[in-house]
Amino acid sequence: MKDKADRLLLNYLLSGVGSAIFFIIFLVLLYLALVLEKTDMFLYFVMLLFGFLWIGVTSISRHLFVVLKRYIGKEISVLEFLSTQFIVVLLPFLYLKLRREIGIWREKEEQGGDEIRRFL
Protein backbone atom coordinates (compact mmCIF):
# COMPACT_ATOMS: atom_id res chain seq x y z
CA MET A 1 0.00 0.00 0.00
CA LYS A 2 2.81 2.39 0.79
CA ASP A 3 4.35 1.95 -2.64
CA LYS A 4 1.22 3.05 -4.47
CA ALA A 5 0.87 6.19 -2.34
CA ASP A 6 4.55 7.01 -2.90
CA ARG A 7 4.23 6.50 -6.65
CA LEU A 8 1.14 8.70 -6.83
CA LEU A 9 2.85 11.41 -4.78
CA LEU A 10 5.97 11.28 -6.95
CA ASN A 11 3.93 11.42 -10.15
CA TYR A 12 1.98 14.36 -8.73
CA LEU A 13 5.23 16.18 -8.00
CA LEU A 14 6.65 15.44 -11.46
CA SER A 15 3.49 16.56 -13.25
CA GLY A 16 3.39 19.73 -11.13
CA VAL A 17 7.00 20.53 -12.00
CA GLY A 18 6.29 19.77 -15.66
CA SER A 19 3.30 22.09 -15.59
CA ALA A 20 5.40 24.87 -14.11
CA ILE A 21 8.13 24.37 -16.73
CA PHE A 22 5.67 24.44 -19.62
CA PHE A 23 4.04 27.55 -18.16
CA ILE A 24 7.38 29.35 -17.86
CA ILE A 25 8.30 28.42 -21.44
CA PHE A 26 4.89 29.68 -22.59
CA LEU A 27 5.46 32.99 -20.79
CA VAL A 28 8.94 33.37 -22.29
CA LEU A 29 7.54 32.76 -25.78
CA LEU A 30 4.74 35.23 -25.14
CA TYR A 31 7.27 37.81 -23.99
CA LEU A 32 9.36 37.12 -27.08
CA ALA A 33 6.34 37.68 -29.29
CA LEU A 34 5.60 40.97 -27.56
CA VAL A 35 9.21 42.18 -27.82
CA LEU A 36 9.56 41.27 -31.50
CA GLU A 37 6.22 42.95 -32.33
CA LYS A 38 6.30 40.95 -35.54
CA THR A 39 5.98 37.20 -35.46
CA ASP A 40 5.54 34.40 -37.93
CA MET A 41 3.29 31.36 -37.83
CA PHE A 42 6.01 29.15 -36.37
CA LEU A 43 6.20 31.19 -33.17
CA TYR A 44 2.41 31.15 -32.88
CA PHE A 45 2.43 27.38 -33.35
CA VAL A 46 5.10 26.86 -30.69
CA MET A 47 3.25 29.17 -28.28
CA LEU A 48 0.03 27.26 -28.86
CA LEU A 49 1.82 23.95 -28.40
CA PHE A 50 3.32 24.93 -25.04
CA GLY A 51 0.01 26.44 -23.94
CA PHE A 52 -1.74 23.15 -24.65
CA LEU A 53 1.05 21.20 -22.94
CA TRP A 54 0.66 23.40 -19.87
CA ILE A 55 -3.11 22.83 -19.78
CA GLY A 56 -2.71 19.09 -20.37
CA VAL A 57 -0.08 18.51 -17.72
CA THR A 58 -2.11 20.62 -15.28
CA SER A 59 -5.06 18.32 -15.93
CA ILE A 60 -2.91 15.26 -15.29
CA SER A 61 -1.67 16.85 -12.07
CA ARG A 62 -5.25 17.54 -10.97
CA HIS A 63 -6.25 13.95 -11.71
CA LEU A 64 -3.33 12.58 -9.70
CA PHE A 65 -4.26 14.88 -6.81
CA VAL A 66 -7.84 13.58 -6.80
CA VAL A 67 -6.77 9.92 -7.10
CA LEU A 68 -4.25 10.29 -4.28
CA LYS A 69 -6.74 11.98 -1.97
CA ARG A 70 -9.31 9.27 -2.63
CA TYR A 71 -6.69 6.56 -2.12
CA ILE A 72 -5.95 7.78 1.38
CA GLY A 73 -9.66 8.16 2.11
CA LYS A 74 -9.94 11.95 2.14
CA GLU A 75 -12.72 14.01 0.66
CA ILE A 76 -11.88 16.88 -1.67
CA SER A 77 -13.53 20.24 -1.11
CA VAL A 78 -14.57 22.44 -4.01
CA LEU A 79 -12.02 25.09 -3.08
CA GLU A 80 -9.27 22.48 -2.88
CA PHE A 81 -10.25 21.10 -6.29
CA LEU A 82 -10.27 24.56 -7.86
CA SER A 83 -6.90 25.40 -6.30
CA THR A 84 -5.32 22.59 -8.32
CA GLN A 85 -5.69 24.78 -11.41
CA PHE A 86 -3.03 27.07 -9.92
CA ILE A 87 -0.49 24.27 -9.57
CA VAL A 88 2.22 26.55 -10.97
CA VAL A 89 1.97 28.81 -7.93
CA LEU A 90 0.69 26.44 -5.25
CA LEU A 91 2.78 23.31 -5.96
CA PRO A 92 5.08 23.56 -2.92
CA PHE A 93 2.16 24.10 -0.54
CA LEU A 94 -0.07 21.40 -2.02
CA TYR A 95 2.77 18.90 -2.20
CA LEU A 96 3.81 19.43 1.41
CA LYS A 97 0.19 19.20 2.53
CA LEU A 98 -0.27 15.94 0.64
CA ARG A 99 2.95 14.51 2.02
CA ARG A 100 1.85 15.36 5.55
CA GLU A 101 -1.60 13.79 4.96
CA ILE A 102 0.03 10.61 3.63
CA GLY A 103 2.21 10.46 6.75
CA ILE A 104 -0.86 10.73 8.97
CA TRP A 105 -2.65 8.11 6.85
CA ARG A 106 0.31 5.73 7.21
CA GLU A 107 0.34 6.13 10.98
CA LYS A 108 -3.37 5.31 11.12
CA GLU A 109 -2.87 2.31 8.85
CA GLU A 110 -0.06 0.98 11.06
CA GLN A 111 -2.09 1.50 14.22
CA GLY A 112 -5.12 -0.15 12.63
CA GLY A 113 -2.99 -3.11 11.54
CA ASP A 114 -1.71 -3.58 15.10
CA GLU A 115 -5.26 -3.55 16.50
CA ILE A 116 -6.40 -6.16 14.00
CA ARG A 117 -3.44 -8.40 14.87
CA ARG A 118 -4.31 -8.19 18.59
CA PHE A 119 -7.83 -9.49 17.93
CA LEU A 120 -6.52 -12.41 15.86
GUVOVEX-342757 format. One record per residue: residue number from 1; chain; x, y, z of N, C-alpha, C in turn. Coordinates in steps of 0.2 Angstrom, whole numbers, plus 5000, padded with zeros to 4 digits. Example, Ala and Ser with C-alpha at 12.3 -4.5 7.8 and 13.67 -1.06 7.14 Angstrom:
% residues 2
(1 'A' (5066 4972 5039) (5062 4978 5039) (5066 4984 5039))
(2 'A' (5064 4989 5035) (5068 4995 5036) (5064 5000 5039))
% end
This chain:
% residues 120
(1 'A' (5004 4994 5000) (5000 5000 5000) (5004 5006 5000))
(2 'A' (5010 5006 5004) (5014 5012 5004) (5017 5014 4997))
(3 'A' (5019 5009 4993) (5022 5010 4987) (5017 5014 4982))
(4 'A' (5011 5012 4982) (5006 5015 4978) (5005 5023 4980))
(5 'A' (5005 5024 4986) (5004 5031 4988) (5011 5035 4986))
(6 'A' (5016 5032 4987) (5023 5035 4986) (5023 5036 4978))
(7 'A' (5021 5032 4974) (5021 5033 4967) (5016 5038 4965))
(8 'A' (5010 5038 4968) (5006 5043 4966) (5008 5050 4968))
(9 'A' (5011 5051 4974) (5014 5057 4976) (5020 5059 4972))
(10 'A' (5024 5055 4970) (5030 5056 4965) (5027 5059 4958))
(11 'A' (5022 5055 4956) (5020 5057 4949) (5016 5064 4950))
(12 'A' (5013 5065 4955) (5010 5072 4956) (5015 5077 4956))
(13 'A' (5021 5076 4960) (5026 5081 4960) (5029 5082 4953))
(14 'A' (5030 5077 4949) (5033 5077 4943) (5029 5081 4938))
(15 'A' (5022 5079 4938) (5017 5083 4934) (5017 5090 4936))
(16 'A' (5017 5092 4942) (5017 5099 4944) (5023 5103 4942))
(17 'A' (5029 5099 4942) (5035 5103 4940) (5035 5103 4932))
(18 'A' (5032 5098 4929) (5031 5099 4922) (5027 5104 4920))
(19 'A' (5021 5105 4923) (5016 5110 4922) (5020 5117 4923))
(20 'A' (5024 5118 4928) (5027 5124 4929) (5032 5126 4924))
(21 'A' (5036 5121 4922) (5041 5122 4916) (5037 5124 4910))
(22 'A' (5032 5120 4908) (5028 5122 4902) (5025 5129 4902))
(23 'A' (5023 5131 4908) (5020 5138 4909) (5026 5143 4908))
(24 'A' (5031 5142 4911) (5037 5147 4911) (5039 5147 4903))
(25 'A' (5040 5142 4900) (5041 5142 4893) (5036 5146 4889))
(26 'A' (5030 5145 4890) (5024 5148 4887) (5025 5156 4888))
(27 'A' (5027 5158 4895) (5027 5165 4896) (5033 5168 4892))
(28 'A' (5039 5164 4892) (5045 5167 4889) (5043 5168 4881))
(29 'A' (5040 5163 4878) (5038 5164 4871) (5033 5170 4870))
(30 'A' (5028 5170 4875) (5024 5176 4874) (5027 5183 4875))
(31 'A' (5032 5183 4879) (5036 5189 4880) (5040 5190 4874))
(32 'A' (5043 5185 4871) (5047 5186 4865) (5042 5188 4859))
(33 'A' (5036 5186 4859) (5032 5188 4854) (5030 5196 4855))
(34 'A' (5029 5198 4861) (5028 5205 4862) (5034 5209 4861))
(35 'A' (5040 5207 4862) (5046 5211 4861) (5047 5212 4853))
(36 'A' (5046 5206 4850) (5048 5206 4843) (5043 5211 4839))
(37 'A' (5037 5211 4841) (5031 5215 4838) (5029 5212 4831))
(38 'A' (5033 5207 4829) (5032 5205 4822) (5033 5197 4823))
(39 'A' (5029 5193 4822) (5030 5186 4823) (5028 5182 4817))
(40 'A' (5030 5176 4816) (5028 5172 4810) (5023 5166 4813))
(41 'A' (5021 5162 4809) (5016 5157 4811) (5020 5152 4815))
(42 'A' (5026 5151 4814) (5030 5146 4818) (5030 5148 4826))
(43 'A' (5031 5154 4827) (5031 5156 4834) (5024 5155 4837))
(44 'A' (5019 5157 4833) (5012 5156 4836) (5011 5148 4837))
(45 'A' (5013 5144 4832) (5012 5137 4833) (5016 5134 4840))
(46 'A' (5022 5137 4841) (5025 5134 4847) (5022 5137 4853))
(47 'A' (5020 5143 4853) (5016 5146 4859) (5010 5142 4860))
(48 'A' (5006 5140 4855) (5000 5136 4856) (5002 5129 4858))
(49 'A' (5007 5126 4856) (5009 5120 4858) (5011 5120 4865))
(50 'A' (5015 5124 4868) (5017 5125 4875) (5011 5127 4879))
(51 'A' (5006 5131 4877) (5000 5132 4880) (4996 5126 4881))
(52 'A' (4995 5122 4876) (4991 5116 4877) (4995 5111 4881))
(53 'A' (5001 5110 4881) (5005 5106 4885) (5004 5108 4893))
(54 'A' (5004 5115 4894) (5003 5117 4901) (4996 5115 4903))
(55 'A' (4991 5116 4899) (4984 5114 4901) (4984 5107 4902))
(56 'A' (4987 5103 4898) (4986 5095 4898) (4990 5093 4904))
(57 'A' (4996 5095 4906) (5000 5093 4911) (4996 5095 4918))
(58 'A' (4993 5101 4918) (4989 5103 4924) (4984 5099 4925))
(59 'A' (4980 5096 4920) (4975 5092 4920) (4977 5085 4923))
(60 'A' (4983 5083 4921) (4985 5076 4924) (4987 5077 4931))
(61 'A' (4990 5083 4933) (4992 5084 4940) (4985 5084 4944))
(62 'A' (4980 5087 4941) (4974 5088 4945) (4971 5081 4946))
(63 'A' (4971 5077 4941) (4969 5070 4941) (4973 5066 4947))
(64 'A' (4979 5066 4947) (4983 5063 4952) (4982 5065 4959))
(65 'A' (4981 5072 4959) (4979 5074 4966) (4972 5071 4968))
(66 'A' (4967 5071 4964) (4961 5068 4966) (4962 5060 4968))
(67 'A' (4965 5057 4963) (4966 5050 4964) (4970 5048 4971))
(68 'A' (4975 5052 4972) (4979 5051 4979) (4975 5053 4985))
(69 'A' (4971 5058 4984) (4966 5060 4990) (4961 5054 4991))
(70 'A' (4958 5052 4986) (4953 5046 4987) (4957 5040 4989))
(71 'A' (4963 5039 4987) (4967 5033 4989) (4968 5033 4997))
(72 'A' (4969 5039 5000) (4970 5039 5007) (4964 5040 5011))
(73 'A' (4958 5040 5007) (4952 5041 5011) (4950 5048 5012))
(74 'A' (4952 5053 5009) (4950 5060 5011) (4945 5062 5005))
(75 'A' (4941 5067 5008) (4936 5070 5003) (4940 5076 5001))
(76 'A' (4938 5078 4995) (4941 5084 4992) (4935 5090 4992))
(77 'A' (4937 5096 4994) (4932 5101 4994) (4933 5105 4988))
(78 'A' (4928 5109 4986) (4927 5112 4980) (4933 5117 4979))
(79 'A' (4934 5121 4985) (4940 5125 4985) (4947 5122 4983))
(80 'A' (4947 5116 4987) (4954 5112 4986) (4954 5110 4978))
(81 'A' (4949 5108 4976) (4949 5106 4969) (4950 5111 4964))
(82 'A' (4947 5117 4965) (4949 5123 4961) (4956 5125 4962))
(83 'A' (4959 5125 4967) (4965 5127 4969) (4971 5123 4964))
(84 'A' (4969 5117 4962) (4973 5113 4958) (4975 5116 4952))
(85 'A' (4970 5121 4949) (4972 5124 4943) (4978 5128 4943))
(86 'A' (4979 5131 4949) (4985 5135 4950) (4991 5132 4953))
(87 'A' (4992 5126 4950) (4998 5121 4952) (5004 5125 4951))
(88 'A' (5005 5129 4946) (5011 5133 4945) (5013 5137 4951))
(89 'A' (5008 5140 4955) (5010 5144 4960) (5010 5140 4967))
(90 'A' (5005 5136 4967) (5003 5132 4974) (5007 5125 4975))
(91 'A' (5011 5123 4970) (5014 5117 4970) (5018 5115 4977))
(92 'A' (5022 5120 4979) (5025 5118 4985) (5021 5117 4991))
(93 'A' (5015 5121 4992) (5011 5120 4997) (5006 5114 4997))
(94 'A' (5004 5113 4991) (5000 5107 4990) (5004 5101 4991))
(95 'A' (5010 5100 4988) (5014 5095 4989) (5015 5093 4996))
(96 'A' (5017 5098 5000) (5019 5097 5007) (5013 5095 5011))
(97 'A' (5007 5098 5009) (5001 5096 5013) (4999 5089 5011))
(98 'A' (5000 5087 5005) (4999 5080 5003) (5003 5075 5007))
(99 'A' (5010 5077 5007) (5015 5073 5010) (5013 5072 5018))
(100 'A' (5011 5077 5021) (5009 5077 5028) (5003 5072 5029))
(101 'A' (4998 5073 5024) (4992 5069 5025) (4994 5062 5024))
(102 'A' (4998 5060 5019) (5000 5053 5018) (5004 5050 5024))
(103 'A' (5008 5054 5028) (5011 5052 5034) (5006 5051 5039))
(104 'A' (5001 5055 5040) (4996 5054 5045) (4992 5047 5043))
(105 'A' (4990 5046 5037) (4987 5041 5034) (4991 5034 5036))
(106 'A' (4997 5034 5035) (5002 5029 5036) (5002 5027 5043))
(107 'A' (5002 5032 5048) (5002 5031 5055) (4995 5027 5057))
(108 'A' (4990 5030 5054) (4983 5027 5056) (4983 5019 5053))
(109 'A' (4986 5018 5047) (4986 5012 5044) (4990 5007 5049))
(110 'A' (4995 5009 5051) (5000 5005 5055) (4996 5004 5062))
(111 'A' (4993 5009 5065) (4990 5007 5071) (4984 5003 5070))
(112 'A' (4980 5004 5065) (4974 4999 5063) (4977 4992 5062))
(113 'A' (4982 4991 5059) (4985 4984 5058) (4987 4981 5064))
(114 'A' (4990 4985 5069) (4991 4982 5076) (4985 4980 5079))
(115 'A' (4980 4984 5079) (4974 4982 5082) (4971 4976 5080))
(116 'A' (4971 4975 5073) (4968 4969 5070) (4972 4963 5072))
(117 'A' (4979 4964 5072) (4983 4958 5074) (4981 4956 5082))
(118 'A' (4980 4961 5086) (4978 4959 5093) (4972 4955 5094))
(119 'A' (4967 4956 5089) (4961 4953 5090) (4962 4946 5087))
(120 'A' (4966 4945 5082) (4967 4938 5079) (4971 4934 5084))
% end
